[in-house]
């Protein structure tokens, strides 16, 4: 009997535990209950809203959430103003009643609720609908009347109406192109000064047209910043003539290839002056706009500008190993937790960083030099994080004060400052000497 009673008690305990685990833990906490108190829709959550319908003095607008972004689906299909829609959803979720009046004790007409012209309706992922209608603003105070199921009239903050009462332009995204720079894998530009293209390679950009060479990362990133920061100034939904806008044969066309999703292409045509600023006609798909002319700041530059004038593109923090070679002298130093270490022990870190800084600032003085013949004067190799593995070999040059550098991945030879290279390659033996150990002072 005792064993059976123990088993029965154990089953009761297990059942109670299961109830707590599967049911009670899903119940709202005391803090959550306090936060919900007074809300018109206490169970509505922002991230669960999938569709939103807005009715205001400008008409009716319908939005649908695709992934993490809102899309305008009526009266036209377009990218939605993410901040405007998300802000309104947040207002709806947190909308609280400052005062509650039984609907049977008031005249709805007195509050402008007999035929409301402004309302919101949200649908969550479970298909539940949440609708609130707004009446006339109160003559005094900061409240406006609202109605949900018709049983009660609520007085709520009137500030939600300023977020609700937008026209079509206010609900549309003014971003010309929505993307993250880190998600762009390739870019192609066709402009009056020529066509060029670049592809992302690790943490750098590599030009693929009109020549294969290291791209200037700042210039390519500047182009992407121009496009992501460009804002639409005027939508041309009706009456826009691509020919008159210079978009049948555009001046500039830019195509971005992303890691995910289809490529993004925009074309630019005529420019105009408006209210003291320049705007340029633009086409994205079938849409026509006027946008900030600053979108073309980098796109109109010569392809040569996008060719890196820095011999080796890296950051000092990336480098884990530095190899130097000059004549018959060779040295390799590697980064350790406490500093840098050579074949004979720890070396002076300041001397290593000085050489790395000089290398990172070494500029190309002339491109496409004839490939040198004969023995090199020296060589540098950098190995490190984010796939860094680059070698520069230096040769004599005909021009005074210059050397020719040959770098894997860069065409032909590149002229560089001889004095800067000497700073890097000189004193190999001194760099190899172990760092002096401080002598403890006598107490």
Residue pairs with C-beta under 8 A, 6 or more apart in sequence:
28 36
36 42
36 43
38 96
38 97
39 93
39 94
39 95
39 96
39 97
40 95
40 96
40 97
40 132
40 146
40 148
40 154
40 156
41 92
41 93
41 95
41 130
41 132
41 148
44 92
44 93
44 122
44 124
44 130
45 93
45 124
46 86
46 89
46 90
46 93
48 124
48 125
48 126
49 65
49 89
49 93
49 122
49 123
49 124
50 64
50 65
50 123
50 124
50 125
51 62
51 63
51 64
51 65
51 122
51 123
52 62
52 63
52 70
52 85
52 88
52 89
52 120
52 121
52 122
52 123
53 60
53 61
53 62
53 63
53 120
53 121
53 122
54 60
54 61
54 62
54 63
54 88
54 120
54 164
54 171
55 61
55 117
55 118
55 119
55 120
56 117
56 118
56 164
56 165
56 166
57 117
57 118
57 165
58 165
58 166
58 167
58 168
59 75
59 167
59 168
60 74
60 75
61 72
61 74
61 75
61 168
61 171
62 72
62 73
62 74
63 70
63 71
63 72
63 73
63 80
63 85
63 171
64 70
64 71
64 73
65 71
69 79
69 80
69 82
69 178
70 80
70 82
70 85
70 86
71 77
71 78
71 79
71 80
72 78
72 79
72 80
72 171
72 172
75 168
76 168
76 237
78 172
78 173
78 287
79 172
79 173
79 175
79 178
80 171
80 172
80 173
81 170
81 171
81 172
81 173
81 174
82 173
84 163
84 166
84 170
84 171
85 171
87 163
88 120
88 160
88 163
88 164
89 122
91 159
91 160
91 163
92 120
92 122
92 130
92 132
92 160
95 132
95 146
95 156
95 157
95 160
96 156
96 157
97 146
97 154
97 155
97 156
98 143
98 154
98 155
98 156
98 157
99 143
99 154
99 155
100 152
100 153
100 154
100 155
101 152
101 153
101 154
101 155
102 151
102 152
102 153
103 147
103 150
103 151
103 152
103 153
106 153
107 114
108 114
108 135
108 147
108 153
111 135
111 136
111 145
111 153
112 135
112 136
112 145
113 133
113 135
113 145
113 147
113 153
116 133
116 134
116 135
116 147
118 133
118 134
118 161
118 164
118 165
119 131
119 132
119 133
119 134
120 131
120 132
120 164
121 129
121 130
121 131
122 129
122 130
122 131
123 129
123 130
124 130
130 148
131 148
132 146
132 147
132 148
133 146
133 147
133 148
134 144
134 145
134 146
134 160
134 161
134 164
135 144
135 145
135 146
135 147
136 144
136 145
137 143
137 144
137 158
137 161
138 144
138 145
138 155
138 158
142 157
142 158
142 159
143 155
143 156
143 157
143 158
144 155
144 156
144 157
144 158
144 160
144 161
145 153
145 154
145 155
145 156
146 153
146 154
146 155
146 156
147 153
147 154
148 154
169 235
172 232
172 235
173 232
174 231
174 232
174 233
175 228
175 230
175 231
175 232
176 227
176 230
176 231
176 232
176 266
176 282
176 284
176 289
176 291
176 295
177 227
177 228
177 230
177 256
177 264
177 266
177 284
178 228
179 224
179 228
179 256
179 258
179 264
181 221
181 224
181 225
181 228
183 258
183 259
183 260
184 200
184 224
184 256
184 257
184 258
184 259
185 199
185 200
185 257
185 258
185 259
186 197
186 198
186 199
186 200
186 208
186 256
186 257
187 197
187 198
187 220
187 223
187 224
187 254
187 255
187 256
187 257
188 195
188 196
188 197
188 209
188 254
188 255
189 195
189 196
189 197
189 223
189 252
189 253
189 254
189 299
190 252
190 253
190 254
191 251
191 252
191 299
191 300
192 251
192 252
192 300
193 300
193 301
193 302
193 303
194 210
194 302
194 303
195 209
195 210
195 303
196 207
196 209
196 210
196 303
196 306
197 207
197 208
197 209
198 205
198 206
198 207
198 208
198 215
198 220
198 306
199 205
199 206
199 208
200 206
202 386
202 387
202 388
203 318
203 386
203 387
204 214
204 215
204 217
204 313
205 214
205 215
205 216
205 217
205 220
206 212
206 213
206 214
206 215
206 409
207 213
207 214
207 215
207 306
207 307
209 303
210 303
211 307
211 411
212 409
212 411
213 307
213 308
213 367
213 409
213 410
213 411
214 307
214 308
214 310
214 313
214 407
214 409
214 410
215 306
215 307
215 308
216 305
216 306
216 307
216 308
216 309
216 310
217 308
217 313
219 298
219 301
219 305
219 306
220 306
222 297
222 298
223 254
223 298
223 299
224 256
226 294
226 295
226 296
226 297
226 298
226 299
227 254
227 256
227 266
227 295
229 294
229 295
230 291
230 292
230 294
230 295
231 291
231 292
232 282
232 289
232 290
232 291
233 274
233 279
233 289
233 290
233 291
233 292
234 279
234 289
234 290
235 287
235 288
235 289
236 245
236 287
236 288
236 289
236 290
240 288
242 248
242 269
242 283
242 288
244 270
245 269
245 270
245 281
245 283
245 288
246 269
246 270
246 281
247 267
247 268
247 269
247 281
247 282
247 283
247 288
250 267
250 268
250 269
250 283
251 268
251 269
252 267
252 268
252 296
252 299
252 300
253 265
253 266
253 267
253 268
254 265
254 266
254 267
254 299
255 263
255 264
255 265
256 263
256 264
256 265
257 263
258 264
264 284
265 284
265 285
266 282
266 283
266 284
267 282
267 283
267 284
268 280
268 281
268 282
268 295
268 296
268 299
269 280
269 281
269 282
269 283
270 280
270 281
271 278
271 279
271 280
271 281
271 293
272 278
272 279
272 280
272 281
272 290
273 279
274 290
277 292
277 293
278 292
278 293
279 290
279 291
279 292
279 293
280 290
280 291
280 292
280 293
280 295
280 296
281 288
281 289
281 290
282 288
282 289
282 290
282 291
282 295
283 289
307 367
308 364
309 363
309 364
310 360
310 361
310 362
310 363
310 364
311 359
311 362
311 363
311 364
311 392
311 405
311 407
311 414
311 416
312 359
312 360
312 362
312 382
312 390
312 392
312 407
314 359
314 360
314 382
314 384
314 388
314 390
315 360
316 353
316 356
316 357
316 360
317 385
318 382
318 384
318 385
318 386
318 388
319 335
319 356
319 382
319 383
319 384
319 388
320 334
320 335
320 383
320 384
320 385
321 332
321 333
321 334
321 335
321 381
321 382
321 383
321 384
322 332
322 333
322 334
322 340
322 352
322 355
322 356
322 380
322 381
322 382
323 330
323 331
323 332
323 379
323 380
323 381
323 382
323 383
324 330
324 331
324 332
324 355
324 378
324 379
324 380
324 424
324 425
324 428
324 431
325 331
325 378
325 379
325 380
326 377
326 378
326 379
326 425
326 426
326 428
327 378
329 428
329 429
330 428
331 342
331 343
331 428
331 431
331 432
332 342
332 343
333 340
333 341
333 342
333 347
333 352
333 431
334 340
334 341
336 346
338 346
339 346
339 347
339 349
339 435
340 346
340 347
340 348
340 349
340 352
341 347
342 431
342 432
342 434
343 432
344 432
344 433
344 434
345 434
345 435
346 434
346 435
347 431
347 432
347 433
347 434
347 435
348 431
348 435
351 427
351 430
351 431
352 431
354 423
355 423
355 424
355 431
356 382
358 420
358 423
358 424
359 380
359 382
359 392
359 424
361 420
362 416
362 417
362 420
362 421
362 424
363 416
363 417
364 414
364 415
364 416
365 402
365 414
365 415
365 416
365 417
366 402
366 414
366 415
367 411
367 412
367 414
368 411
368 412
369 397
369 404
369 412
369 413
369 414
369 415
370 412
370 413
371 406
371 412
371 413
372 395
372 396
372 397
372 404
372 406
372 413
374 395
374 396
376 393
376 394
376 395
377 394
377 395
377 396
377 403
377 421
377 425
378 393
378 394
378 421
378 425
379 391
379 392
379 393
379 394
380 391
380 392
380 394
380 424
380 425
381 389
381 390
381 391
381 392
382 388
382 389
382 390
382 391
383 389
390 407
390 408
390 409
391 407
391 408
392 405
392 406
392 407
393 405
393 406
393 407
394 403
394 404
394 405
394 416
394 421
394 425
395 403
395 404
395 405
395 406
395 413
396 403
396 404
397 403
397 404
397 415
397 418
399 415
401 417
401 418
401 419
402 415
402 416
402 417
402 418
403 415
403 416
403 417
403 418
403 421
404 413
404 414
404 415
404 416
405 413
405 414
405 415
405 416
405 421
406 413
406 414
407 414
